Amino acid sequence: MPPQPTLSPRSSQTIILIVALFIILLIIAFAMSTLPKKNMDVNNQNGTQPVQTVQKQLQVEVKKTDLAQSQGTNRIPAGFPSNIPIDTANIYDSYTAVYPTATQATVSYLTDKSIADAYEVYHAYMKKEGYVFRPNGEDMKKGILYGTLSNNDLSILITTKDTKTSVQISFFKRK
């Protein structure tokens, strides 16, 4: 029986190096394929060179409410409807996000009410005000309410946070 050829240490190092380079090339190829590509417009009528188009970035200005320095209704962000029921003493997040075509005012607070009780308060409020619920916009099991009134949206998410019920309300007003 002839002896089996064995790889010298130099040969095995070369194989490992080739495999490592191949893996690195695969990683680079994958990274290149997932990078955003530049859009090119070509005007063939005039024989001009391709022109790169740049998509405008969405400008958003977020204004957080200083909850440590404010009390009562001063804890509610600008643009938030004053008739939406909120427990201002237990607000833990409050901000306004200003977009080019809309403003979103969001308040989050904690309550001792159950999820079902909080859901009923806001469901009744939205029905009374005339909000039209979006598809899947009424889901008590998930604690979701989502509706539209006068082309503005109101979304409410009711969940459990620690041992309390958390109510997050976002009012999205289009300009």
C-alpha positions in Angstrom: 0.0 0.0 0.0 1.5 3.3 -1.0 1.9 6.0 1.7 -0.8 8.6 2.0 0.5 12.1 1.0 0.4 14.5 4.0 0.2 18.3 3.7 3.2 20.2 4.8 2.6 23.0 7.3 3.3 25.5 4.5 0.6 23.9 2.2 -2.0 23.9 5.0 -1.3 27.6 5.7 -1.7 28.4 2.0 -5.1 26.6 1.9 -6.2 28.4 5.0 -5.1 31.7 3.5 -7.0 31.0 0.3 -10.2 30.1 2.2 -9.9 33.2 4.3 -9.4 35.4 1.3 -12.4 33.8 -0.4 -14.6 34.4 2.7 -13.4 38.0 2.9 -14.3 38.5 -0.8 -17.8 37.0 -0.1 -18.3 39.4 2.8 -17.2 42.4 0.7 -19.5 41.3 -2.2 -22.4 41.0 0.2 -21.7 44.4 1.8 -21.5 46.0 -1.7 -24.8 44.5 -2.7 -26.6 45.8 0.3 -25.3 49.4 0.1 -27.8 52.0 -1.3 -27.3 52.6 -5.0 -27.1 56.0 -6.6 -30.0 56.8 -8.9 -28.9 57.9 -12.4 -31.1 59.7 -14.9 -30.0 59.6 -18.5 -31.2 62.1 -21.1 -30.6 60.3 -24.4 -32.3 63.0 -26.5 -29.5 65.5 -26.1 -26.7 63.0 -25.7 -25.9 64.5 -22.3 -24.1 62.7 -19.5 -26.0 60.9 -16.7 -27.2 63.2 -14.0 -27.2 62.0 -10.4 -30.5 62.6 -8.6 -30.5 63.1 -4.8 -33.5 62.2 -2.7 -34.3 64.9 -0.2 -33.8 63.8 3.4 -36.8 64.1 5.7 -36.3 67.0 8.0 -37.8 66.3 11.5 -37.5 68.6 14.5 -38.3 66.9 17.8 -39.2 69.1 20.8 -39.2 67.2 24.1 -41.2 68.6 27.0 -39.1 69.1 30.1 -41.3 67.1 32.5 -39.1 68.0 35.5 -39.7 71.7 35.1 -43.4 71.6 34.1 -46.7 70.8 35.8 -50.3 70.2 34.8 -51.2 71.0 31.2 -47.7 72.4 30.6 -46.6 68.8 30.4 -48.7 68.3 27.3 -46.8 69.0 24.1 -47.7 71.8 21.6 -50.2 70.7 19.1 -51.9 68.1 21.3 -55.7 68.4 21.4 -56.8 69.7 24.8 -60.0 67.7 24.9 -58.3 64.3 24.9 -58.4 62.9 28.4 -54.9 62.5 30.0 -53.6 62.1 33.5 -51.1 64.9 33.4 -49.6 64.0 36.8 -48.3 60.7 35.6 -46.8 61.7 32.2 -43.5 60.0 31.6 -42.9 61.1 28.0 -44.1 64.1 26.0 -42.8 65.5 22.7 -43.7 67.1 19.4 -42.2 66.0 16.2 -42.5 68.5 13.4 -42.3 67.2 9.8 -42.4 69.2 6.6 -46.0 68.2 6.0 -47.3 67.3 9.4 -46.9 67.6 13.2 -47.1 64.7 15.6 -47.7 65.3 19.3 -47.2 62.3 21.6 -47.9 61.8 25.3 -47.3 58.7 27.4 -48.5 58.3 30.9 -49.1 55.6 33.5 -52.4 54.8 35.1 -53.8 52.4 37.7 -56.7 51.6 35.4 -56.8 48.2 33.7 -56.0 48.0 30.0 -59.7 47.2 29.4 -60.9 50.2 31.4 -58.4 52.6 29.7 -59.3 51.2 26.3 -63.0 51.8 26.9 -62.3 55.5 28.0 -60.5 56.2 24.7 -62.8 54.1 22.5 -65.8 56.1 23.8 -63.9 59.4 23.4 -63.0 58.6 19.7 -66.5 57.5 18.9 -68.1 60.6 20.5 -65.7 62.9 18.6 -66.5 61.2 15.3 -63.2 59.4 14.5 -63.4 56.9 11.7 -61.5 53.8 12.8 -59.0 52.5 10.3 -58.9 48.8 9.3 -57.7 46.9 12.4 -57.9 50.2 14.3 -60.0 48.7 17.1 -58.3 45.9 18.9 -58.9 45.6 22.6 -56.7 42.5 23.0 -53.7 44.4 21.6 -54.7 47.7 23.2 -54.8 49.5 19.9 -57.1 52.3 18.8 -56.4 54.1 15.5 -58.7 56.5 13.7 -59.0 59.6 11.5 -60.9 62.8 11.8 -60.7 65.7 9.4 -57.6 64.1 7.8 -55.8 63.9 11.1 -54.9 60.7 12.8 -55.2 59.6 16.4 -53.4 56.5 17.6 -53.5 55.1 21.1 -51.5 52.1 22.4 -52.4 50.7 25.8 -49.9 48.3 27.3 -48.5 47.1 30.6 -45.4 48.8 32.0 -44.0 47.4 35.2 -47.1 47.0 37.4 -49.1 49.8 35.8 -51.0 50.4 32.6 -49.2 52.6 30.0 -51.2 54.8 27.6 -49.3 56.3 24.6 -51.3 58.7 22.6 -50.1 60.2 19.3 -52.0 62.9 17.4 -50.8 63.3 13.8 -52.0 66.6 12.3 -51.4 67.2 8.6 -50.6 70.7 7.3 
